[in-house]
Every structure is written in C-alpha cells, then in structure tokens.
Amino acid sequence: DVIEVLGTHPASKKEIPMAVEALKLKLLSVEGADTDWTIRIRR
C-alpha cells in the first residue's frame, strides 16, 4: 500500500518522515514547499 499525505504545516513535513523511520516503513518521497507539501509512504 502507498499512503499519500498532503499537508501545510511546516513542522509536520519534518516530523512525519521521522515517524516513518521509527515505524520501519519506507519513505518514498517528500515534495513541495514547507507550506504545501506531499509525502508518500509505502507500508
């Protein structure tokens, strides 16, 4: 499964990838500006 997270909160753009790593999931991409971003995760 691929999960796509869309967001606008600058801190979450950094915190979500840290949580992905802690959960041993695969971070596929982090794209966009700090106030308009997309994160893709494979679980």
PDB file of N, CA, C, O and CB in Angstrom:
ATOM      1  N   ASP A   1       0.838  -1.185   0.000  1.00  0.00           N
ATOM      2  CA  ASP A   1       0.000   0.000   0.000  1.00  0.00           C
ATOM      3  C   ASP A   1       0.876   1.239   0.000  1.00  0.00           C
ATOM      4  O   ASP A   1       1.913   1.277   0.662  1.00  0.00           O
ATOM      5  CB  ASP A   1      -0.949   0.003   1.210  1.00  0.00           C
ATOM      6  N   VAL A   2       0.458   2.247  -0.742  1.00  0.00           N
ATOM      7  CA  VAL A   2       1.127   3.546  -0.729  1.00  0.00           C
ATOM      8  C   VAL A   2       0.162   4.551  -0.124  1.00  0.00           C
ATOM      9  O   VAL A   2      -0.991   4.659  -0.541  1.00  0.00           O
ATOM     10  CB  VAL A   2       1.578   3.983  -2.170  1.00  0.00           C
ATOM     11  N   ILE A   3       0.649   5.279   0.858  1.00  0.00           N
ATOM     12  CA  ILE A   3      -0.137   6.310   1.527  1.00  0.00           C
ATOM     13  C   ILE A   3       0.437   7.653   1.112  1.00  0.00           C
ATOM     14  O   ILE A   3       1.651   7.853   1.147  1.00  0.00           O
ATOM     15  CB  ILE A   3      -0.121   6.135   3.093  1.00  0.00           C
ATOM     16  N   GLU A   4      -0.438   8.574   0.717  1.00  0.00           N
ATOM     17  CA  GLU A   4      -0.013   9.912   0.337  1.00  0.00           C
ATOM     18  C   GLU A   4      -0.589  10.886   1.353  1.00  0.00           C
ATOM     19  O   GLU A   4      -1.800  10.931   1.566  1.00  0.00           O
ATOM     20  CB  GLU A   4      -0.467  10.270  -1.118  1.00  0.00           C
ATOM     21  N   VAL A   5       0.287  11.663   1.976  1.00  0.00           N
ATOM     22  CA  VAL A   5      -0.120  12.632   2.988  1.00  0.00           C
ATOM     23  C   VAL A   5       0.089  14.021   2.403  1.00  0.00           C
ATOM     24  O   VAL A   5       1.193  14.364   1.982  1.00  0.00           O
ATOM     25  CB  VAL A   5       0.685  12.448   4.325  1.00  0.00           C
ATOM     26  N   LEU A   6      -0.975  14.820   2.379  1.00  0.00           N
ATOM     27  CA  LEU A   6      -0.894  16.197   1.901  1.00  0.00           C
ATOM     28  C   LEU A   6      -0.963  17.106   3.110  1.00  0.00           C
ATOM     29  O   LEU A   6      -1.769  16.875   4.012  1.00  0.00           O
ATOM     30  CB  LEU A   6      -2.035  16.525   0.877  1.00  0.00           C
ATOM     31  N   GLY A   7      -0.129  18.139   3.146  1.00  0.00           N
ATOM     32  CA  GLY A   7      -0.148  18.996   4.316  1.00  0.00           C
ATOM     33  C   GLY A   7       0.316  20.401   4.049  1.00  0.00           C
ATOM     34  O   GLY A   7       0.812  20.735   2.973  1.00  0.00           O
ATOM     35  N   THR A   8       0.132  21.235   5.094  1.00  0.00           N
ATOM     36  CA  THR A   8       0.529  22.639   5.023  1.00  0.00           C
ATOM     37  C   THR A   8       1.305  23.069   6.265  1.00  0.00           C
ATOM     38  O   THR A   8       1.767  24.208   6.334  1.00  0.00           O
ATOM     39  CB  THR A   8      -0.700  23.523   4.846  1.00  0.00           C
ATOM     40  N   HIS A   9       1.455  22.186   7.241  1.00  0.00           N
ATOM     41  CA  HIS A   9       2.133  22.519   8.497  1.00  0.00           C
ATOM     42  C   HIS A   9       3.627  22.243   8.351  1.00  0.00           C
ATOM     43  O   HIS A   9       4.018  21.089   8.172  1.00  0.00           O
ATOM     44  CB  HIS A   9       1.536  21.708   9.688  1.00  0.00           C
ATOM     45  N   PRO A  10       4.476  23.280   8.423  1.00  0.00           N
ATOM     46  CA  PRO A  10       5.913  23.090   8.176  1.00  0.00           C
ATOM     47  C   PRO A  10       6.575  22.051   9.084  1.00  0.00           C
ATOM     48  O   PRO A  10       7.405  21.274   8.611  1.00  0.00           O
ATOM     49  CB  PRO A  10       6.622  24.401   8.342  1.00  0.00           C
ATOM     50  N   ALA A  11       6.235  22.018  10.361  1.00  0.00           N
ATOM     51  CA  ALA A  11       6.879  21.068  11.279  1.00  0.00           C
ATOM     52  C   ALA A  11       6.529  19.625  10.925  1.00  0.00           C
ATOM     53  O   ALA A  11       7.365  18.733  11.064  1.00  0.00           O
ATOM     54  CB  ALA A  11       6.467  21.363  12.726  1.00  0.00           C
ATOM     55  N   SER A  12       5.312  19.395  10.473  1.00  0.00           N
ATOM     56  CA  SER A  12       4.894  18.032  10.129  1.00  0.00           C
ATOM     57  C   SER A  12       5.682  17.485   8.949  1.00  0.00           C
ATOM     58  O   SER A  12       5.882  16.275   8.844  1.00  0.00           O
ATOM     59  CB  SER A  12       3.403  17.997   9.813  1.00  0.00           C
ATOM     60  N   LYS A  13       6.130  18.362   8.063  1.00  0.00           N
ATOM     61  CA  LYS A  13       6.934  17.920   6.915  1.00  0.00           C
ATOM     62  C   LYS A  13       8.223  17.261   7.396  1.00  0.00           C
ATOM     63  O   LYS A  13       8.764  16.392   6.713  1.00  0.00           O
ATOM     64  CB  LYS A  13       7.258  19.111   5.980  1.00  0.00           C
ATOM     65  N   LYS A  14       8.713  17.662   8.550  1.00  0.00           N
ATOM     66  CA  LYS A  14       9.920  17.060   9.123  1.00  0.00           C
ATOM     67  C   LYS A  14       9.590  15.905  10.070  1.00  0.00           C
ATOM     68  O   LYS A  14      10.320  14.916  10.125  1.00  0.00           O
ATOM     69  CB  LYS A  14      10.731  18.118   9.865  1.00  0.00           C
ATOM     70  N   GLU A  15       8.480  16.032  10.821  1.00  0.00           N
ATOM     71  CA  GLU A  15       8.133  15.035  11.838  1.00  0.00           C
ATOM     72  C   GLU A  15       7.610  13.732  11.234  1.00  0.00           C
ATOM     73  O   GLU A  15       7.917  12.654  11.741  1.00  0.00           O
ATOM     74  CB  GLU A  15       7.096  15.604  12.784  1.00  0.00           C
ATOM     75  N   ILE A  16       6.834  13.815  10.172  1.00  0.00           N
ATOM     76  CA  ILE A  16       6.267  12.603   9.569  1.00  0.00           C
ATOM     77  C   ILE A  16       7.367  11.669   9.057  1.00  0.00           C
ATOM     78  O   ILE A  16       7.299  10.470   9.327  1.00  0.00           O
ATOM     79  CB  ILE A  16       5.317  12.977   8.416  1.00  0.00           C
ATOM     80  N   PRO A  17       8.374  12.159   8.334  1.00  0.00           N
ATOM     81  CA  PRO A  17       9.455  11.244   7.926  1.00  0.00           C
ATOM     82  C   PRO A  17      10.174  10.592   9.108  1.00  0.00           C
ATOM     83  O   PRO A  17      10.604   9.443   9.002  1.00  0.00           O
ATOM     84  CB  PRO A  17      10.464  11.991   7.082  1.00  0.00           C
ATOM     85  N   MET A  18      10.313  11.299  10.227  1.00  0.00           N
ATOM     86  CA  MET A  18      10.941  10.695  11.411  1.00  0.00           C
ATOM     87  C   MET A  18      10.067   9.569  11.960  1.00  0.00           C
ATOM     88  O   MET A  18      10.583   8.535  12.382  1.00  0.00           O
ATOM     89  CB  MET A  18      11.187  11.763  12.507  1.00  0.00           C
ATOM     90  N   ALA A  19       8.752   9.763  11.957  1.00  0.00           N
ATOM     91  CA  ALA A  19       7.834   8.727  12.423  1.00  0.00           C
ATOM     92  C   ALA A  19       7.853   7.526  11.483  1.00  0.00           C
ATOM     93  O   ALA A  19       7.791   6.384  11.937  1.00  0.00           O
ATOM     94  CB  ALA A  19       6.408   9.286  12.543  1.00  0.00           C
ATOM     95  N   VAL A  20       7.937   7.773  10.186  1.00  0.00           N
ATOM     96  CA  VAL A  20       8.009   6.692   9.192  1.00  0.00           C
ATOM     97  C   VAL A  20       9.233   5.819   9.469  1.00  0.00           C
ATOM     98  O   VAL A  20       9.146   4.591   9.441  1.00  0.00           O
ATOM     99  CB  VAL A  20       8.070   7.271   7.745  1.00  0.00           C
ATOM    100  N   GLU A  21      10.362   6.454   9.734  1.00  0.00           N
ATOM    101  CA  GLU A  21      11.589   5.710  10.027  1.00  0.00           C
ATOM    102  C   GLU A  21      11.444   4.902  11.316  1.00  0.00           C
ATOM    103  O   GLU A  21      11.860   3.745  11.375  1.00  0.00           O
ATOM    104  CB  GLU A  21      12.786   6.670  10.136  1.00  0.00           C
ATOM    105  N   ALA A  22      10.857   5.506  12.343  1.00  0.00           N
ATOM    106  CA  ALA A  22      10.683   4.820  13.628  1.00  0.00           C
ATOM    107  C   ALA A  22       9.767   3.605  13.493  1.00  0.00           C
ATOM    108  O   ALA A  22       9.942   2.611  14.197  1.00  0.00           O
ATOM    109  CB  ALA A  22      10.117   5.786  14.675  1.00  0.00           C
ATOM    110  N   LEU A  23       8.794   3.687  12.589  1.00  0.00           N
ATOM    111  CA  LEU A  23       7.850   2.588  12.372  1.00  0.00           C
ATOM    112  C   LEU A  23       8.369   1.569  11.357  1.00  0.00           C
ATOM    113  O   LEU A  23       7.687   0.592  11.045  1.00  0.00           O
ATOM    114  CB  LEU A  23       6.511   3.138  11.905  1.00  0.00           C
ATOM    115  N   LYS A  24       9.583   1.803  10.842  1.00  0.00           N
ATOM    116  CA  LYS A  24      10.215   0.910   9.868  1.00  0.00           C
ATOM    117  C   LYS A  24       9.394   0.768   8.582  1.00  0.00           C
ATOM    118  O   LYS A  24       9.307  -0.314   8.001  1.00  0.00           O
ATOM    119  CB  LYS A  24      10.428  -0.460  10.489  1.00  0.00           C
ATOM    120  N   LEU A  25       8.799   1.879   8.152  1.00  0.00           N
ATOM    121  CA  LEU A  25       8.112   1.937   6.874  1.00  0.00           C
ATOM    122  C   LEU A  25       9.073   2.540   5.854  1.00  0.00           C
ATOM    123  O   LEU A  25      10.179   2.944   6.213  1.00  0.00           O
ATOM    124  CB  LEU A  25       6.787   2.769   6.974  1.00  0.00           C
ATOM    125  N   LYS A  26       8.667   2.606   4.589  1.00  0.00           N
ATOM    126  CA  LYS A  26       9.549   3.134   3.542  1.00  0.00           C
ATOM    127  C   LYS A  26       9.047   4.499   3.089  1.00  0.00           C
ATOM    128  O   LYS A  26       7.917   4.635   2.620  1.00  0.00           O
ATOM    129  CB  LYS A  26       9.627   2.157   2.336  1.00  0.00           C
ATOM    130  N   LEU A  27       9.890   5.489   3.235  1.00  0.00           N
ATOM    131  CA  LEU A  27       9.587   6.841   2.766  1.00  0.00           C
ATOM    132  C   LEU A  27       9.895   6.896   1.274  1.00  0.00           C
ATOM    133  O   LEU A  27      11.046   6.727   0.872  1.00  0.00           O
ATOM    134  CB  LEU A  27      10.410   7.926   3.560  1.00  0.00           C
ATOM    135  N   LEU A  28       8.878   7.131   0.454  1.00  0.00           N
ATOM    136  CA  LEU A  28       9.063   7.153  -0.998  1.00  0.00           C
ATOM    137  C   LEU A  28       9.458   8.537  -1.497  1.00  0.00           C
ATOM    138  O   LEU A  28      10.333   8.663  -2.354  1.00  0.00           O
ATOM    139  CB  LEU A  28       7.790   6.697  -1.696  1.00  0.00           C
ATOM    140  N   SER A  29       8.809   9.589  -0.957  1.00  0.00           N
ATOM    141  CA  SER A  29       9.148  10.937  -1.408  1.00  0.00           C
ATOM    142  C   SER A  29       8.614  11.986  -0.451  1.00  0.00           C
ATOM    143  O   SER A  29       7.622  11.779   0.249  1.00  0.00           O
ATOM    144  CB  SER A  29       8.602  11.185  -2.809  1.00  0.00           C
ATOM    145  N   VAL A  30       9.302  13.117  -0.441  1.00  0.00           N
ATOM    146  CA  VAL A  30       8.858  14.333   0.244  1.00  0.00           C
ATOM    147  C   VAL A  30       9.021  15.441  -0.781  1.00  0.00           C
ATOM    148  O   VAL A  30      10.133  15.743  -1.213  1.00  0.00           O
ATOM    149  CB  VAL A  30       9.687  14.626   1.590  1.00  0.00           C
ATOM    150  N   GLU A  31       7.894  16.048  -1.171  1.00  0.00           N
ATOM    151  CA  GLU A  31       7.933  17.043  -2.244  1.00  0.00           C
ATOM    152  C   GLU A  31       7.160  18.285  -1.846  1.00  0.00           C
ATOM    153  O   GLU A  31       6.207  18.211  -1.069  1.00  0.00           O
ATOM    154  CB  GLU A  31       7.365  16.463  -3.545  1.00  0.00           C
ATOM    155  N   GLY A  32       7.568  19.419  -2.374  1.00  0.00           N
ATOM    156  CA  GLY A  32       6.843  20.662  -2.188  1.00  0.00           C
ATOM    157  C   GLY A  32       7.514  21.598  -1.208  1.00  0.00           C
ATOM    158  O   GLY A  32       8.524  21.263  -0.590  1.00  0.00           O
ATOM    159  N   ALA A  33       6.931  22.781  -1.078  1.00  0.00           N
ATOM    160  CA  ALA A  33       7.429  23.812  -0.167  1.00  0.00           C
ATOM    161  C   ALA A  33       7.001  23.487   1.261  1.00  0.00           C
ATOM    162  O   ALA A  33       6.176  22.600   1.480  1.00  0.00           O
ATOM    163  CB  ALA A  33       6.911  25.216  -0.585  1.00  0.00           C
ATOM    164  N   ASP A  34       7.562  24.203   2.228  1.00  0.00           N
ATOM    165  CA  ASP A  34       7.226  23.944   3.635  1.00  0.00           C
ATOM    166  C   ASP A  34       5.747  24.158   3.945  1.00  0.00           C
ATOM    167  O   ASP A  34       5.225  23.558   4.885  1.00  0.00           O
ATOM    168  CB  ASP A  34       8.056  24.832   4.532  1.00  0.00           C
ATOM    169  N   THR A  35       5.069  24.996   3.177  1.00  0.00           N
ATOM    170  CA  THR A  35       3.668  25.301   3.478  1.00  0.00           C
ATOM    171  C   THR A  35       2.679  24.598   2.551  1.00  0.00           C
ATOM    172  O   THR A  35       1.474  24.835   2.646  1.00  0.00           O
ATOM    173  CB  THR A  35       3.449  26.784   3.402  1.00  0.00           C
ATOM    174  N   ASP A  36       3.163  23.747   1.667  1.00  0.00           N
ATOM    175  CA  ASP A  36       2.286  22.997   0.755  1.00  0.00           C
ATOM    176  C   ASP A  36       3.077  21.793   0.249  1.00  0.00           C
ATOM    177  O   ASP A  36       3.806  21.898  -0.737  1.00  0.00           O
ATOM    178  CB  ASP A  36       1.778  23.901  -0.450  1.00  0.00           C
ATOM    179  N   TRP A  37       2.935  20.645   0.926  1.00  0.00           N
ATOM    180  CA  TRP A  37       3.805  19.514   0.646  1.00  0.00           C
ATOM    181  C   TRP A  37       3.027  18.214   0.511  1.00  0.00           C
ATOM    182  O   TRP A  37       1.864  18.116   0.902  1.00  0.00           O
ATOM    183  CB  TRP A  37       4.843  19.378   1.732  1.00  0.00           C
ATOM    184  N   THR A  38       3.708  17.212  -0.059  1.00  0.00           N
ATOM    185  CA  THR A  38       3.177  15.859  -0.220  1.00  0.00           C
ATOM    186  C   THR A  38       4.255  14.872   0.217  1.00  0.00           C
ATOM    187  O   THR A  38       5.414  14.975  -0.184  1.00  0.00           O
ATOM    188  CB  THR A  38       2.731  15.591  -1.703  1.00  0.00           C
ATOM    189  N   ILE A  39       3.850  13.918   1.043  1.00  0.00           N
ATOM    190  CA  ILE A  39       4.747  12.849   1.481  1.00  0.00           C
ATOM    191  C   ILE A  39       4.118  11.529   1.061  1.00  0.00           C
ATOM    192  O   ILE A  39       2.936  11.292   1.310  1.00  0.00           O
ATOM    193  CB  ILE A  39       4.996  12.896   3.039  1.00  0.00           C
ATOM    194  N   ARG A  40       4.914  10.661   0.418  1.00  0.00           N
ATOM    195  CA  ARG A  40       4.440   9.337   0.009  1.00  0.00           C
ATOM    196  C   ARG A  40       5.174   8.283   0.823  1.00  0.00           C
ATOM    197  O   ARG A  40       6.395   8.326   0.968  1.00  0.00           O
ATOM    198  CB  ARG A  40       4.653   9.105  -1.520  1.00  0.00           C
ATOM    199  N   ILE A  41       4.399   7.329   1.354  1.00  0.00           N
ATOM    200  CA  ILE A  41       4.922   6.294   2.251  1.00  0.00           C
ATOM    201  C   ILE A  41       4.433   4.934   1.760  1.00  0.00           C
ATOM    202  O   ILE A  41       3.277   4.792   1.362  1.00  0.00           O
ATOM    203  CB  ILE A  41       4.476   6.547   3.735  1.00  0.00           C
ATOM    204  N   ARG A  42       5.316   3.937   1.788  1.00  0.00           N
ATOM    205  CA  ARG A  42       4.899   2.559   1.486  1.00  0.00           C
ATOM    206  C   ARG A  42       4.896   1.776   2.789  1.00  0.00           C
ATOM    207  O   ARG A  42       5.847   1.824   3.569  1.00  0.00           O
ATOM    208  CB  ARG A  42       5.848   1.883   0.422  1.00  0.00           C
ATOM    209  N   ARG A  43       3.782   1.039   3.009  1.00  0.00           N
ATOM    210  CA  ARG A  43       3.728   0.214   4.226  1.00  0.00           C
ATOM    211  C   ARG A  43       3.630  -1.242   3.884  1.00  0.00           C
ATOM    212  O   ARG A  43       3.574  -2.084   4.779  1.00  0.00           O
ATOM    213  CB  ARG A  43       2.553   0.613   5.104  1.00  0.00           C
TER     214      ARG A  43
END
